[in-house]
Amino acid sequence: MWRAARGLFVLLFVAPLVTYSGDDAIAALRARLRNRGYTAEVTGGPMIALWSDDAPGARALPLPRAEPGAYLVMTDAGDWWVWTNGLDQGPLAEPTTLPAD
């Protein structure tokens, strides 16, 4: 029981304090795309990550997170939403437009 409680504590209180940057989102997506069989041209190609609080909610969250939003990672293989919890969604059927500030 202590292990489960310790893991829950880390997930709820420590994990949100860890910073997750656009570079982290790109690195995670590169690895996932490589595992899914995308070519080196895609996984090693240009990518840019933009944070959006208007991102759709992540499905199948293991536990609720206080942190809304996700990175929109734009690649040669299309646009992908990448959440800090390890989930992603893409390639998106429609090019993504972010609201103007």
DRENPA-3360 file (N, C-alpha, C; in nm, 2 decimals, always signed):
BEGIN
1 = MWRAARGL = +0.08/-0.12/+0.00/+0.00/+0.00/+0.00/+0.09/+0.13/+0.00 ~ +0.20/+0.12/+0.07/+0.29/+0.24/+0.08/+0.33/+0.28/-0.06 ~ +0.37/+0.18/-0.15/+0.41/+0.21/-0.28/+0.31/+0.28/-0.36 ~ +0.19/+0.24/-0.35/+0.08/+0.30/-0.43/+0.06/+0.44/-0.37 ~ +0.06/+0.46/-0.24/+0.04/+0.60/-0.19/+0.15/+0.69/-0.23 ~ +0.28/+0.64/-0.23/+0.39/+0.72/-0.26/+0.38/+0.76/-0.41 ~ +0.34/+0.66/-0.50/+0.33/+0.69/-0.64/+0.22/+0.80/-0.66 ~ +0.11/+0.79/-0.59/+0.00/+0.88/-0.60/+0.05/+1.02/-0.56;
9 = FVLLFVAP = +0.12/+1.03/-0.45/+0.18/+1.15/-0.40/+0.26/+1.22/-0.51 ~ +0.35/+1.14/-0.56/+0.44/+1.20/-0.67/+0.36/+1.25/-0.79 ~ +0.26/+1.17/-0.83/+0.18/+1.21/-0.95/+0.10/+1.33/-0.92 ~ +0.05/+1.34/-0.80/-0.04/+1.46/-0.77/+0.03/+1.59/-0.73 ~ +0.15/+1.57/-0.66/+0.21/+1.69/-0.61/+0.35/+1.72/-0.67 ~ +0.42/+1.63/-0.71/+0.55/+1.65/-0.76/+0.55/+1.67/-0.91 ~ +0.48/+1.58/-0.98/+0.47/+1.58/-1.13/+0.43/+1.72/-1.19 ~ +0.33/+1.79/-1.13/+0.29/+1.92/-1.19/+0.40/+2.02/-1.17;
17 = LVTYSGDD = +0.49/+2.00/-1.08/+0.60/+2.10/-1.06/+0.71/+2.09/-1.16 ~ +0.72/+1.97/-1.22/+0.82/+1.95/-1.32/+0.79/+2.02/-1.45 ~ +0.88/+2.10/-1.50/+0.85/+2.17/-1.62/+0.85/+2.08/-1.74 ~ +0.76/+2.11/-1.83/+0.75/+2.03/-1.96/+0.75/+2.14/-2.07 ~ +0.86/+2.14/-2.14/+0.88/+2.25/-2.24/+0.84/+2.20/-2.38 ~ +0.84/+2.29/-2.47/+0.81/+2.26/-2.61/+0.91/+2.16/-2.67 ~ +1.04/+2.18/-2.62/+1.14/+2.08/-2.67/+1.11/+1.94/-2.61 ~ +1.06/+1.93/-2.49/+1.02/+1.80/-2.44/+0.91/+1.74/-2.52;
25 = AIAALRAR = +0.81/+1.82/-2.56/+0.70/+1.77/-2.64/+0.75/+1.72/-2.77 ~ +0.84/+1.79/-2.83/+0.89/+1.75/-2.96/+0.97/+1.62/-2.95 ~ +1.06/+1.61/-2.85/+1.13/+1.49/-2.83/+1.04/+1.37/-2.80 ~ +0.94/+1.39/-2.72/+0.84/+1.28/-2.70/+0.77/+1.24/-2.82 ~ +0.73/+1.34/-2.90/+0.66/+1.30/-3.03/+0.75/+1.23/-3.13 ~ +0.88/+1.28/-3.14/+0.97/+1.21/-3.23/+0.98/+1.07/-3.19 ~ +1.00/+1.04/-3.06/+1.01/+0.90/-3.02/+0.89/+0.82/-3.05 ~ +0.77/+0.87/-3.02/+0.64/+0.80/-3.05/+0.62/+0.77/-3.20;
33 = LRNRGYTA = +0.65/+0.87/-3.28/+0.64/+0.86/-3.42/+0.74/+0.75/-3.48 ~ +0.86/+0.75/-3.42/+0.96/+0.65/-3.46/+0.90/+0.51/-3.43 ~ +0.85/+0.50/-3.30/+0.79/+0.37/-3.26/+0.67/+0.32/-3.35 ~ +0.60/+0.42/-3.41/+0.49/+0.39/-3.49/+0.52/+0.37/-3.63 ~ +0.65/+0.37/-3.67/+0.70/+0.34/-3.80/+0.71/+0.45/-3.90 ~ +0.70/+0.58/-3.85/+0.72/+0.69/-3.94/+0.87/+0.69/-3.98 ~ +0.89/+0.74/-4.10/+1.03/+0.75/-4.16/+1.12/+0.85/-4.09 ~ +1.25/+0.83/-4.11/+1.35/+0.93/-4.05/+1.32/+1.07/-4.11;
41 = EVTGGPMI = +1.27/+1.08/-4.23/+1.24/+1.22/-4.28/+1.14/+1.29/-4.19 ~ +1.04/+1.21/-4.14/+0.94/+1.28/-4.05/+1.00/+1.29/-3.91 ~ +1.05/+1.18/-3.85/+1.09/+1.19/-3.71/+1.21/+1.28/-3.69 ~ +1.29/+1.30/-3.79/+1.41/+1.39/-3.78/+1.39/+1.52/-3.85 ~ +1.27/+1.54/-3.91/+1.24/+1.66/-3.98/+1.21/+1.78/-3.89 ~ +1.19/+1.89/-3.95/+1.16/+2.01/-3.87/+1.03/+2.00/-3.79 ~ +1.03/+2.05/-3.67/+0.91/+2.05/-3.58/+0.91/+2.18/-3.50 ~ +0.79/+2.23/-3.47/+0.78/+2.34/-3.38/+0.66/+2.31/-3.29;
49 = ALWSDDAP = +0.68/+2.35/-3.16/+0.58/+2.33/-3.06/+0.53/+2.46/-3.00 ~ +0.40/+2.48/-3.00/+0.33/+2.60/-2.95/+0.24/+2.55/-2.84 ~ +0.24/+2.62/-2.72/+0.15/+2.59/-2.61/+0.02/+2.66/-2.63 ~ -0.09/+2.58/-2.60/-0.22/+2.64/-2.62/-0.31/+2.60/-2.50 ~ -0.36/+2.69/-2.43/-0.46/+2.66/-2.32/-0.60/+2.62/-2.38 ~ -0.61/+2.64/-2.51/-0.74/+2.61/-2.58/-0.73/+2.47/-2.64 ~ -0.63/+2.39/-2.61/-0.63/+2.26/-2.66/-0.74/+2.17/-2.61 ~ -0.79/+2.08/-2.69/-0.89/+1.99/-2.64/-0.84/+1.91/-2.52;
57 = GARALPLP = -0.93/+1.87/-2.43/-0.90/+1.79/-2.32/-0.84/+1.65/-2.36 ~ -0.74/+1.61/-2.28/-0.68/+1.48/-2.31/-0.77/+1.37/-2.27 ~ -0.78/+1.27/-2.36/-0.87/+1.16/-2.32/-0.79/+1.06/-2.24 ~ -0.86/+0.98/-2.16/-0.80/+0.87/-2.08/-0.69/+0.92/-1.99 ~ -0.72/+1.03/-1.92/-0.62/+1.08/-1.83/-0.61/+0.98/-1.71 ~ -0.49/+0.95/-1.66/-0.49/+0.86/-1.55/-0.55/+0.92/-1.42 ~ -0.52/+1.04/-1.40/-0.58/+1.12/-1.29/-0.60/+1.26/-1.34 ~ -0.69/+1.34/-1.29/-0.71/+1.48/-1.33/-0.59/+1.56/-1.31;
65 = RAEPGAYL = -0.56/+1.64/-1.40/-0.44/+1.73/-1.39/-0.49/+1.87/-1.38 ~ -0.42/+1.95/-1.30/-0.46/+2.09/-1.28/-0.41/+2.17/-1.41 ~ -0.33/+2.12/-1.49/-0.27/+2.19/-1.60/-0.35/+2.17/-1.73 ~ -0.42/+2.28/-1.77/-0.50/+2.26/-1.89/-0.41/+2.28/-2.02 ~ -0.46/+2.24/-2.13/-0.39/+2.27/-2.25/-0.29/+2.16/-2.29 ~ -0.22/+2.19/-2.40/-0.12/+2.10/-2.46/-0.04/+2.17/-2.56 ~ +0.07/+2.11/-2.60/+0.15/+2.16/-2.71/+0.09/+2.12/-2.84 ~ +0.08/+2.21/-2.93/+0.05/+2.18/-3.07/+0.19/+2.17/-3.14;
73 = VMTDAGDW = +0.22/+2.05/-3.18/+0.35/+2.02/-3.25/+0.32/+2.01/-3.40 ~ +0.38/+2.10/-3.48/+0.36/+2.10/-3.62/+0.48/+2.03/-3.69 ~ +0.45/+1.93/-3.77/+0.55/+1.85/-3.84/+0.52/+1.83/-3.99 ~ +0.61/+1.77/-4.06/+0.58/+1.74/-4.20/+0.48/+1.64/-4.22 ~ +0.45/+1.56/-4.11/+0.35/+1.46/-4.11/+0.21/+1.51/-4.06 ~ +0.20/+1.64/-4.04/+0.08/+1.70/-3.99/+0.09/+1.76/-3.85 ~ -0.02/+1.80/-3.80/-0.02/+1.87/-3.67/-0.07/+1.77/-3.56 ~ +0.00/+1.77/-3.44/-0.04/+1.68/-3.33/-0.05/+1.76/-3.21;
81 = WVWTNGLD = -0.15/+1.72/-3.13/-0.16/+1.77/-2.99/-0.08/+1.68/-2.90 ~ +0.00/+1.73/-2.82/+0.09/+1.65/-2.73/+0.07/+1.71/-2.59 ~ +0.02/+1.62/-2.50/-0.01/+1.66/-2.36/+0.11/+1.62/-2.27 ~ +0.12/+1.68/-2.16/+0.23/+1.66/-2.07/+0.22/+1.52/-2.00 ~ +0.10/+1.46/-2.00/+0.08/+1.33/-1.94/+0.12/+1.21/-2.03 ~ +0.18/+1.24/-2.14/+0.22/+1.13/-2.23/+0.13/+1.09/-2.34 ~ +0.01/+1.16/-2.35/-0.08/+1.13/-2.46/-0.06/+1.22/-2.58 ~ -0.10/+1.18/-2.69/-0.10/+1.27/-2.81/-0.22/+1.23/-2.90;
89 = QGPLAEPT = -0.25/+1.32/-2.99/-0.36/+1.30/-3.08/-0.32/+1.36/-3.21 ~ -0.32/+1.28/-3.32/-0.29/+1.33/-3.45/-0.25/+1.22/-3.54 ~ -0.22/+1.25/-3.67/-0.22/+1.38/-3.72/-0.37/+1.43/-3.73 ~ -0.38/+1.56/-3.71/-0.52/+1.62/-3.71/-0.57/+1.63/-3.86 ~ -0.69/+1.60/-3.88/-0.75/+1.60/-4.01/-0.75/+1.74/-4.07 ~ -0.77/+1.84/-3.99/-0.78/+1.98/-4.04/-0.65/+2.05/-3.99 ~ -0.59/+2.14/-4.07/-0.49/+2.22/-4.01/-0.54/+2.30/-3.89 ~ -0.46/+2.31/-3.79/-0.50/+2.37/-3.67/-0.48/+2.52/-3.67;
97 = TLPAD = -0.58/+2.60/-3.62/-0.56/+2.74/-3.61/-0.58/+2.78/-3.46 ~ -0.49/+2.85/-3.42/-0.49/+2.90/-3.28/-0.55/+3.04/-3.27 ~ -0.63/+3.06/-3.17/-0.69/+3.20/-3.15/-0.58/+3.30/-3.14 ~ -0.61/+3.42/-3.20/-0.52/+3.53/-3.18/-0.52/+3.59/-3.04 ~ -0.41/+3.63/-2.99/-0.40/+3.69/-2.86/-0.47/+3.82/-2.85;
% end
